[in-house]
């Protein structure tokens, strides 16, 4: 691990010990250091033949060795180093890109041209880097495994060379993220093979009213708060609606929840344990004028002259016209003023490109898709 420039965290140490055990087993049983799969590193099924290692036992063993120094890190994780040898380790999560432009150009070309069977990598950064290093690629020549782990991470988070599909890393063009980006551009749902042929997708109004109801009644993980990872499941179980971020024009649900139309209702918040939650924004109202679902939304039509209270959480709305758009109660006056300004200036408010508020067919609220 020192040679690979990878900090020996407990989880990495467990993997490396099992890999070494598997390799020695192949030497003893088959007389070869190469696994049966032909890969330079053992596959998951080949590692399963070795058996598991108790992580608590491994830590106690390291702590009892005078030649090793054990240091606690985040959570229950720890790192193990050799006493008197600090080592040089690459942090794979650092956002700085120290690599030449040519490396990224060659890497992009390589991943774009990969055949489907060669473009399936393990979902873990470390295991993916091992596969890439074993292929002796020219653009990774003389790079340590630690550097390749960093390159993999940058390829996912910044360069859009890799993405996830069914838990595996694949070239970005075949990833779920790319599929969602394309669907969001056309405001279409991402339909999976297991999805029912006809489902109801939440409109902007239903998203607002549904979030409001969920947040006001939620007690987990805290009052007026729900986990970001659970919001889609809650919409399905409570309202029989699919919360599709791509239908509403966003590739990620986190981006959807930061839309200005929801800014007066909730915001995202990261907890200390890394969990991202949706928190209700408390709006102070005079006791004589409580906010209710019936008064919290207005429907603005093509002429922008009439406002009509919309249905509440029953979600049994009529199909809206192709130019209707919904706004929060605390911002509708400002929005109408902006529409009037654009109309007076001779600008077509129905065009999303001409209005910063996205009034037009591309942002229409629609609650039913075949």
Buried (B, 14 or more C-beta within 10 A) or exposed (E): BBEBBBBBBBEBBBBBEBBEBBBEBBEEEEEEEBBBEEBBBBBEEBBEBBEEBEBEEBBEBBEEEEEBBBEEEEEEEBBBBEEEEEEEBBEBEEEEBEBEEEBBEBBBEBBEEBEEEEBBBBEBBBBBBBBBBEEEBEBBEEBBBBBBBBBBBBBBEEBBBBBBBEEBBBBBBBBBBBBBBBBBEEBBBBEEEEEEEEBBBBBBBBBBBBBBBBBEEBEEEEEBBBBBEBBBEBBBEEBEBBBBBBBBBBBBBBBBBEBEBBBBBBBEEEEEEEEEBBBBEEEEEEEEEEEEBEEBBBBBBEEBEEBEBBBBEEBEBEEBEEBBBBBBBEBBEEBBEBBEEBEEEEEEBBBBEEBEBBBBBEBBBBBEBE
